Amino acid sequence: MSNKKSGYGNWVAGKRSKWITLLVWIAAAGLLSALLPSVNSQEINNSPNLNSGKPSVQADAVAAREFPSGSDIPALVVLYKGSGLTETELDVVRKLTEKLSASPVPHQTAVPPLHTLPPQALQSQLSEDGSTFVLPVLFAKDAGAENLKEGVTELKRELVAISGADPFAEPRDSADKLSARVTGPVGIQIDATGLFKDADVSLLIGTVLLVLILLLLIYRSPILALLPLVAVGFAYGVISPLLGWMASKGWIVVDGQAISIMTVLLFGAGTDYCLFLISRFRQLLRTETSKTRALLAAVTDSSGAIAMSGLTVVIALLTLLVAEYGAYQRFAIPFSLAILIMGIASLTLVPAMLAILGRASFYPFVPRTPEMQRERAARKGKPAPAAPKVPRNWAGRIVTGKPWTVLFVCLLFLGGLAAVTPQIKFTYDLLSSFPKDMESREGFAVIGEQFSPGELAPAKIIVDTQGKPVALGEKLADLPYVDVVSEPQTGKSDPNIVAYEVQFDLNPYSIEAMNHIPELRKVAEQALAESGVANPQDGVWIGGQTAEQYDNKTTGERDTRLVIPIVIGLISLLLLLYLRSVVATVYLVLTVIVSFFSALGLGWLVVHYGMGAEAIQGAIPLYSFVFLVALGEDYNIFMISSIWQKRKRMPLKQAIKEGVGETGSVITSAGLILAGTFAVLATLPIQVLVQFGTITAIGVLLDTFVVRPFLVPAITLLLGRWAFWPGKLEPVGEKDSALK
């Protein structure tokens, strides 16, 4: 092994450079963490997902200008007692509204003056069975989740003090005691933020423990188990302040959900990259007496695949920048920067630590050459150890022995799972992602049972009448899915602007309700046209949670149609540049696409039939696609690189057999760790993360145990020399053939 061949390794893991590399990382992580803000300190969890050009956002702007009192967001305090609310409980309502009117809680803007109403008026607002009362309390629209939580906490304190008990501690369906829950847009926002905030610590602990346990089981070495975690820790020490600094400058926006998933990605993918190098180093230590030469050779052999794998993921994640949906955009920079820094750490810091520790990294099962083992046994007066058994390469034998059978079985299995995808149902209902005992979800359930579920989030229909009488209220009331239509409100600065609040008779967050938004717009435009209003299409605005969710859906679908082809195109280009084979590029990309749809199909079966979910969140397919296609190509690149290298000195069939066997253990280990880290998300109480983690983990396992060891090698063998087209490799030892 010449130094020239290992020049890069000498730069980062040489006799002196290994210490310099370690010191550079220590200094970088320490200084950046000390001088720059952490990413967690810059989280903004109420950033808008829609830009100013979306219809619901434009409607909110018109509402804020013309109906300022109605543009605030409500907290709905749901009071319930199964035996019926008596005058005593209604007196609590009066005293509470009187208190909130005189001394508003933080960020409160308005509350109905119910204390001024006669008893009969208050009684008329009860549910039909007299068990439930809903009190709306309005808060400032620009208040953040923490501000809203502060205000609601004070509101709860006031209610507890007035009632002389804690109705929030009572079961929501209490028969003889007053129970209370806060729901509505304010309650939902508070609960959503709290879930992600609470998830951070548990997610980090769970991920670290899982990776540590798996590494101990795989390598049975405490030092080696900690080494990738140390590398991830240093990488995070650089990533966090860099992202925090970028966020503080206003260049990016970070939220709790993005940081939570970034942590999982960092540990999963980062550990994978470390394993690719460590595995090759351990393999070479069994044939090379010099740990330095073994490490430099390992760096030379694996650095190209690691760099290419990391670059593939970085490029794929950066494509999310072209999305319009805010949550997608907010994922792009944190995820891609995390992978980039972790890739650099895997190619610099990890080799340096391995150079410092040497064979001791693998203690107590230290890999040694046969000669070193004999000398060690002789020093201890023991007989020479038997030669280690050659690992069974059953996957390599199967795929090279019966490639057509392997191809047929793989495609039948993956195709069957992919065929399930048309059955998948999607939802954009945030409440369905909450645990069933979450306060805002319990409050919504009571409203749905006792009133119209549409009361939780009414739609606001705003029209410009241009001074002409428009019979819109009657037309809206005649719609079969509308339960209540409010009296018309006149604009503050423009009296020609008129607004109606519409309550659906179904869940306002459901797909069915969202699909009514275009029809509501059409009805409003027709009413304006019939009244002689010019250009009616320019004089209708629909706001509210349902309209916003509809825009979320259409924007997400637009982004999916745009991002997926870009990801496929960019990854194909990178593979083409790396492999210099059009044919290999095509089938490698196609296999991960098939794997994605298979993961989506199997994931739906698990989530729907195993976990009881009625639908999956609408954003999950795009998230899963970007991760699975990029990460799936990682394993393909690592394995196909081994085959390509071996093909230069042996027949293709033998190269495939040895390549599958050589990379089998490391890719299996890496796949289990990566799938395990994503599966940690399934332990959280947030359904969107449970579903994303489950589907992504399934996809990684399919790549690890089906696509990588069987499908890709079988296709490569069956194509023979055409797998390298237009590149040419001369036959080695014997004439290549598709089945030889």
Beta strands, then each sheet from edge to edge (+ up, - down):
strand 1: 73-80
strand 2: 108-110
strand 3: 132-139
strand 4: 179-183
strand 5: 426-427
strand 6: 459-464
strand 7: 482-485
strand 8: 489-490
strand 9: 497-504
strand 10: 540-543
strand 11: 616-617
sheet 1: 2+ 3- 1+ 4-
sheet 2: 5+ 11+
sheet 3: 7+ 9- 6+ 10-
sheet 4: 7+ 9- 8+
end
